[in-house]
Amino acid sequence: MIEDAVSRARIAAVHPRIAPHIRRTPIVEIDGADIGLDPTRVLLKLEQLQHSGSFKARGAFVNLIMRQVPPAGVVAASGGNHGAAVAYAAMRRGVAAKIFVPSISSRANVQRIRDYGADLVVVGERYADALAASEAWVARSGALSVHAYDQAETLLGQGTIGLELEGQAPNLETLLVSVGGGGLIGGIAAWCAGRIRIVGVEPELAPTLSRALAAGGPIDAEAGGIAADSLAPRRVGERVFPIVERYVDRVVLVTDQAIRHAQETLWRTLRVVAEPGGAAAFAALISGRYQPRSGERVGVLLSGGNTIAVSFRR
């Protein structure tokens, strides 16, 4: 069963195995008044400070440590962050990596992948194009495929964020988590298992999980918008869905304008840089798509910071 493969016990077991290779990212607590939410206290988990610039390094290391890597090395399809994470993990583990990304991948991620020494292939316009090319490469080469979200090892790695956060903020009531393919929210939800309220956040132009929940299972959805390089895989994972259906409280949608405003607010208030996908969960809070109760202890996961420059208008 999927829930047996991705459980609190298994997440707890993998955490010490990847701990030497990842950062225990910090948290920062801010007064809600700083962002117009008085008297709410807001806790931010700064996962954009993780190796390779996003949470994805966690799942990448679980895959490369727990699975047998063949002589052909590893291969991954990615909008950018997962590719950078797999390339980084492969570099650290001394194995070959081939990464397929679509043309919408950010320049920051493309450069990171190259800097980590992976063989980079840019193909098509969207994640689905890169995924198809990676699957063809696996068939030809025998390389180990490391899926960005729909794989037990990937989910286990992302679940270690929930484990860390439980120790850092034991009184947390609600956590807002951005959603693309669902590996992040699925792993965290598996760890929390109903102990706190998990709220998913998607861009209006890439509502993969919202569509799946309405249909009763994963279906194709739109895949566009400002965060398309990290939050628009078209369809939520098959392994992810039952975990989310059981443990996620709800999913809210945010506009591209709200995401951009969230990026600006993070920079203005904390001098924190977040990519659009990394700021989506914060956008739900400051735009009112998620409205906390008075005094509610709300956490927001800032999932990635792979962007080239800060150019916000004053």
C-alpha positions as MATLAB code, in Angstrom:
seq = 'MIEDAVSRARIAAVHPRIAPHIRRTPIVEIDGADIGLDPTRVLLKLEQLQHSGSFKARGAFVNLIMRQVPPAGVVAASGGNHGAAVAYAAMRRGVAAKIFVPSISSRANVQRIRDYGADLVVVGERYADALAASEAWVARSGALSVHAYDQAETLLGQGTIGLELEGQAPNLETLLVSVGGGGLIGGIAAWCAGRIRIVGVEPELAPTLSRALAAGGPIDAEAGGIAADSLAPRRVGERVFPIVERYVDRVVLVTDQAIRHAQETLWRTLRVVAEPGGAAAFAALISGRYQPRSGERVGVLLSGGNTIAVSFRR';
ca = [
       0.000    0.000    0.000;
       1.118    3.555   -0.735;
       0.544    4.716    2.821;
       2.777    1.899    4.103;
       5.545    2.960    1.710;
       5.275    6.623    2.737;
       4.678    6.650    6.479;
       5.912    8.462    9.585;
       8.045    5.459   10.462;
       9.763    5.357    7.067;
      10.284    9.126    6.991;
      11.862    8.932   10.446;
      14.100    6.104    9.195;
      15.385    7.941    6.111;
      16.034   11.256    7.850;
      19.294   10.215    9.569;
      20.525    8.701    6.310;
      20.223   11.963    4.395;
      20.953   14.317    7.315;
      24.713   14.479    6.537;
      23.890   15.615    3.001;
      21.173   18.226    3.567;
      20.695   21.406    5.561;
      18.330   21.617    8.505;
      16.831   24.819    7.199;
      15.943   27.565    9.674;
      12.618   29.067   10.604;
      11.797   32.708   11.233;
       8.726   33.959   13.060;
       7.208   37.300   12.151;
       4.448   39.425   13.584;
       1.367   39.277   11.401;
       1.130   43.050   11.689;
       4.203   43.276    9.460;
       2.135   41.832    6.613;
      -1.316   43.125    7.550;
      -2.483   40.095    9.523;
      -2.482   41.317   13.121;
      -2.643   39.547   15.590;
      -1.602   36.348   13.809;
       1.891   34.959   14.330;
       3.444   33.626   11.124;
       6.287   31.140   10.966;
       8.297   30.748    7.768;
      10.320   27.615    6.990;
      13.164   28.810    4.748;
      13.651   25.810    2.499;
      14.978   28.004   -0.289;
      18.228   27.882    1.723;
      18.497   24.148    1.079;
      21.291   22.770   -1.128;
      20.540   23.449   -4.819;
      18.099   26.212   -3.818;
      14.977   24.204   -2.988;
      13.499   21.399   -0.902;
      14.057   19.003   -3.791;
      17.521   18.019   -2.565;
      15.886   15.921    0.164;
      14.083   13.573   -2.195;
      17.047   13.465   -4.556;
      19.389   12.179   -1.851;
      16.900    9.565   -0.640;
      16.714    8.204   -4.187;
      20.464    8.100   -4.702;
      21.179    6.587   -1.276;
      18.362    4.028   -1.035;
      18.264    2.795   -4.642;
      20.886    0.966   -6.671;
      22.418    3.319   -9.230;
      23.478    1.526  -12.455;
      26.655    2.332  -14.405;
      24.583    4.578  -16.716;
      23.881    6.852  -13.756;
      20.651    8.701  -13.071;
      18.202   10.645  -15.185;
      15.535   13.156  -14.247;
      12.923   15.324  -15.905;
      12.283   18.631  -14.277;
      10.897   22.121  -14.565;
      14.221   23.117  -13.010;
      14.424   22.635   -9.241;
      14.272   18.847   -9.248;
      16.874   18.718  -11.989;
      19.205   20.949  -10.026;
      18.683   18.814   -6.922;
      19.375   15.524   -8.714;
      22.419   17.038  -10.413;
      23.729   18.249   -7.045;
      23.109   14.908   -5.325;
      24.726   13.039   -8.211;
      27.772   15.302   -8.030;
      28.089   14.672   -4.291;
      27.622   10.905   -4.734;
      30.012   10.693   -7.692;
      27.553    9.362  -10.273;
      26.627   10.526  -13.761;
      23.404   12.504  -14.235;
      21.412   13.433  -17.320;
      18.747   16.096  -16.798;
      15.937   16.974  -19.205;
      14.263   20.372  -18.752;
      11.735   22.334  -20.843;
      12.444   25.722  -22.346;
      10.479   27.495  -19.574;
      13.088   26.515  -16.954;
      14.645   29.518  -15.268;
      18.120   30.608  -16.277;
      19.139   30.199  -12.637;
      18.246   26.512  -12.636;
      19.753   25.839  -16.047;
      23.031   27.344  -14.862;
      22.948   25.418  -11.582;
      22.452   22.103  -13.389;
      25.406   22.822  -15.646;
      27.549   23.978  -12.735;
      26.899   20.688  -10.932;
      28.338   18.805  -13.899;
      25.196   17.102  -15.229;
      24.495   16.496  -18.903;
      21.677   19.000  -19.558;
      19.138   18.623  -22.377;
      16.551   21.345  -23.059;
      13.532   19.856  -24.820;
       9.991   21.068  -25.502;
       8.061   23.805  -23.737;
       6.618   22.091  -20.642;
       7.504   19.510  -17.993;
       5.535   16.812  -19.843;
       7.891   17.171  -22.821;
      10.953   16.743  -20.612;
       9.378   13.740  -18.894;
       8.705   11.973  -22.197;
      12.293   12.581  -23.318;
      13.665   11.266  -20.014;
      11.572    8.100  -20.266;
      12.920    7.488  -23.760;
      16.459    7.915  -22.421;
      15.828    5.384  -19.649;
      14.670    2.853  -22.242;
      17.827    3.406  -24.318;
      20.428    3.687  -21.580;
      19.217    1.793  -18.532;
      19.806    4.818  -16.328;
      17.937    5.098  -13.022;
      14.927    7.415  -13.290;
      14.442    9.774  -10.345;
      10.898   11.078  -10.544;
      10.240   14.627   -9.402;
       7.227   13.790   -7.238;
       5.440   10.505   -7.947;
       7.857    8.080   -6.295;
       7.987    6.717   -2.752;
      11.622    7.708   -2.154;
      10.947   11.248   -3.340;
       7.939   11.557   -1.048;
       9.932   10.207    1.892;
      12.621   12.802    1.381;
      10.180   15.692    1.187;
       8.441   14.346    4.288;
      11.559   15.062    6.328;
      10.565   18.731    6.215;
       7.538   17.857    8.332;
       9.753   15.949   10.760;
      12.102   18.920   11.149;
       9.293   21.430   11.457;
       7.592   19.421   14.185;
      10.715   19.816   16.297;
      11.225   23.461   15.417;
       7.610   24.577   15.936;
       5.734   22.022   18.066;
       2.747   24.350   18.581;
       2.080   24.952   14.895;
      -1.612   24.682   13.979;
      -1.665   25.171   10.197;
       0.911   24.822    7.423;
       0.506   26.300    3.939;
       2.316   24.328    1.231;
       2.612   25.056   -2.483;
       1.567   22.292   -4.887;
       2.903   21.248   -8.268;
       2.972   17.501   -8.794;
       2.324   17.030   -5.090;
       5.515   15.418   -3.830;
       6.106   18.155   -1.276;
       2.619   18.303    0.183;
       2.256   14.518   -0.028;
       5.428   13.863    1.944;
       4.645   16.472    4.592;
       1.034   15.305    4.899;
       2.232   11.716    5.370;
       4.436   12.831    8.241;
       1.844   15.083    9.908;
      -0.960   12.522    9.379;
      -3.683   14.876   10.581;
      -1.762   16.287   13.553;
      -1.879   19.777   12.065;
      -3.988   21.357    9.331;
      -2.286   21.156    5.928;
      -3.510   23.578    3.261;
      -2.356   23.250   -0.321;
      -1.800   26.317   -2.491;
      -1.848   26.288   -6.290;
      -1.704   28.971   -8.977;
      -5.061   29.550  -10.646;
      -3.395   28.785  -13.973;
      -2.041   25.406  -12.807;
      -4.734   23.779  -10.620;
      -3.502   20.182  -10.762;
      -4.560   19.098   -7.272;
      -7.785   21.092   -7.295;
      -8.856   19.359  -10.496;
      -7.880   15.955   -9.115;
      -9.852   16.413   -5.901;
     -12.911   17.526   -7.848;
     -12.643   14.525  -10.179;
     -11.838   11.968   -7.519;
      -8.415   11.197   -8.976;
      -5.516   12.652  -10.984;
      -6.530   14.213  -14.300;
      -4.841   16.597  -16.714;
      -5.155   20.282  -15.851;
      -3.919   23.592  -17.198;
      -0.172   24.137  -16.873;
       0.614   27.815  -17.149;
       1.254   30.992  -15.233;
       4.144   32.717  -13.523;
       5.187   29.594  -11.592;
       4.928   27.160  -14.502;
       8.569   26.079  -14.192;
       7.945   24.617  -10.714;
       4.192   24.298  -10.134;
       2.743   23.141  -13.443;
       3.338   19.446  -14.223;
      -0.220   19.110  -15.649;
      -1.240   16.205  -13.397;
      -0.787   15.406   -9.704;
       0.970   12.142   -8.852;
      -0.887    8.837   -8.546;
       1.039    7.981   -5.366;
       0.483   11.469   -4.018;
      -3.276   11.630   -4.435;
      -4.497    9.145   -1.778;
      -2.221   10.705    0.853;
      -3.470   14.187    0.028;
      -7.088   13.063   -0.133;
      -6.810   11.644    3.367;
      -4.716   14.236    5.166;
      -4.905   17.629    3.391;
      -7.583   19.942    4.745;
      -8.177   21.935    1.562;
      -6.559   23.530   -1.485;
      -6.773   27.231   -2.342;
      -5.900   28.983   -5.585;
      -3.874   32.183   -5.978;
      -3.407   34.552   -8.891;
      -0.133   35.334  -10.592;
      -0.495   38.891   -9.306;
      -0.771   37.607   -5.733;
       2.346   35.479   -6.185;
       4.324   38.435   -7.466;
       3.070   40.555   -4.564;
       4.164   37.803   -2.162;
       7.655   37.850   -3.646;
       7.810   41.606   -3.239;
       6.541   41.440    0.342;
       9.076   38.803    1.335;
      11.869   40.928   -0.066;
      10.609   44.193    1.399;
       9.856   42.773    4.851;
      12.632   40.203    5.363;
      15.035   40.592    2.454;
      14.142   37.012    1.549;
      14.266   36.056   -2.131;
      11.771   33.426   -3.281;
      10.991   32.202   -6.780;
       7.306   32.350   -7.838;
       6.646   28.717   -6.927;
       8.457   29.221   -3.643;
       6.284   32.212   -2.739;
       2.900   30.763   -3.738;
       2.016   29.498   -0.258;
       2.822   32.903    1.235;
       0.619   34.486   -1.430;
      -2.395   32.590   -0.105;
      -1.866   34.136    3.315;
      -1.337   37.766    2.391;
      -3.989   37.771   -0.359;
      -6.680   36.445    1.976;
      -7.232   33.176    0.105;
      -6.396   31.574    3.431;
      -7.754   33.567    6.353;
      -6.331   32.514    9.739;
      -8.279   32.745   12.942;
      -7.258   35.410   15.437;
      -4.097   34.211   17.144;
      -3.740   31.122   14.952;
      -0.189   29.766   14.682;
       0.312   29.586   10.920;
       3.332   28.216    9.124;
       4.318   28.861    5.517;
       6.820   26.773    3.604;
       9.004   28.864    1.302;
       9.991   26.053   -0.996;
      12.542   27.526   -3.409;
      14.664   30.527   -4.304;
      16.080   29.771   -7.743;
      15.751   33.100   -9.442;
      18.474   35.185  -11.037;
      17.812   38.671   -9.741;
      15.585   40.824   -7.597;
      13.923   43.609   -9.616;
      10.828   44.562   -7.653;
       9.275   47.950   -8.247;
       9.213   50.421   -5.395;
];
